[in-house]
Amino acid sequence: MALVALKIDVDTYRGTREGAARLADLLERLDARATFLFSLGPDHTGWAIRRAFRPGFFSKVQRTSVVSHYGLKTLMYGTLLPAPDIGKRTQGIMRAVRDAGHEVGIHTWDHVRWQDNVRQRDATWTQRQMQQAFDRFVDIFGAPPATHGAAGWQMNDHAFECLDTVKDHAMSLFSRLRSSAPTPPVEHNSEVATAEPQALRLIDQGNAREDESRIEEALELYDAAVQLQYPTASGLEPYVFAGGGAVTLHQVGTSGQNKTRAAGTFGLGLNYQVPNSPFGVFAEGKSWLYKLENMSGALAGFDKTQFDVAWSGGISYRFPW
């Protein structure tokens, strides 16, 4: 009989409050146990909007449907909504998972902050992030962690050094890299510290299509929105807007007809009005919500709510009406 090791990374407040408890119940019915790695500090998932500028981001959005997986409220944490403290607000759930017989460990303090920054940060920043997670874990569970799993598979030299210093005192199992087979803890050295992720695939990647690099959409967007501005004496004018329109999609590389879907749109921005002039400069973020369905080619069979985001900036002109 094959043996399977289950490692569950719990990244968000919603994932802890709703997902972890449900997974624990499911595993109980299956008489199975897993390792749950918890994010223990603030949920800044909304900050991840910066990843929209990275190669491959929209192909992942097409594959996983960000809104369906995370929920719209989670996508606003740290931006339009304050970031909830996961460890403080869900510690009862975390302890219940442990009491059900599952191993618990540290995933990170602040998932988005760690994943997006750790590779460029210094020892002080890294140690502070890891110490906060360690202290919170002890506060919740009353004992030091035995397991650590790197958020987003991201580490730096200082993070490896931190784990090496505590290994002899508490931690005995690390999940820091992706490879083709389980790897026992090893002493810190340059080879390990600079190792890159390998080929082992995750469950959430199991539905990814092998030709996902060719999954592309041609988008045409049409919308109208109501905008609310707040002028200030300094000339800065923050604003928000919401409205509706349509999205026309065509699967690149197919002969299928264009598909037009109703879409909702909303966003926010900042305009600076040049004194005594009709001109200004602005920057804004805009999002569209629409249903991706009845597509052809590699997207055939998709039935997901999509959340697309665009950032723009430019020059504005105010007509003297």
C-alpha positions, 0 to 999 in steps of 0.5 A: 500500500502506498503511503501519502504525506498530507501537508496543508498550508493555511494561508488566509483568515478565511482559509483558517476559519472555514477551510481548516475546520472542514478539512479536519472534519473530512480527514476525521471521517477518512481516519487520516491525519495531516500536517497543518501549517498555519499563517499566524499574523495579519492577512494582507492578501489584498497586497497580492494585487501587485502580482498582476504585473508578473509573467504568468499571473493571468494564466493562473487566474484563468486556471484557479478563479481567484474570486471563487477560491479566496472570496472578494472580502479576502482580496480586499484585506490590507487595502480596502479592508483592515487586515485581520489577525489570523492567529488572534481570531482563529486560535480556537480553530487551530487548537481544535485541529491539533486536538483532533490528532493532526500535526501543526506547525508554522507556515509564516507570520504574514504570507504575502509580505514573506512570499513577495519580499523575503528573497531581497530582505536582510537578516533583521527583517527575516529574523523579526518575521520568523520570531513573531511567528514562533512567539505566536505559535507558542502563545496559541499551542503552549509549546514550540513548533516542531515543523516549519513550511516556507510560505510560497516556497520562498526562503533566503540565507538568513531564514535557513540560518534561523531554522538551523539555530532552533533545529536542535531545540524544537524543530525536527521537520522542515518543508522548505523546498520542492523536490521529487522526494522527501528530504530530511533536514540538513545543515545550512550551506550555500547549496541548500540556501540557493536551491530552487523549487523542483518538479513535485506538483501540488494538489491545486496544480493537479488540474492545471493543463499541460498546455497552460502556456497557450491558454490566453484570452483576447479581451475587449472591455466596455463599461460605464461607472458612477464616480465619487470624488473628494477634492482637497485643498492640496489639489489631490482628489481621491475617488472611487467608482462602480458600474457595469458593462461587458467583456468580449472574450476570444480564446487565442488559437481557436476558431470559436466565436467571440463570447460577450459576458456582462461584467461588473466594474469597480475601483479607486484612484487618485487625481492631482489637479494642477492649480489654475489649470484644467489638467491633472495627472491620475493613477487608478486601479480598476477591476472587472467581475464576469463569468468565464464559461462556454469557451472553446479550446483549452478553456472548454468546460470552465465555469468560473467567476473571473476577477481581472485587475488593471492599473493605469495612469495618465493625464486628465482634462476637466472641461469648463462646463 
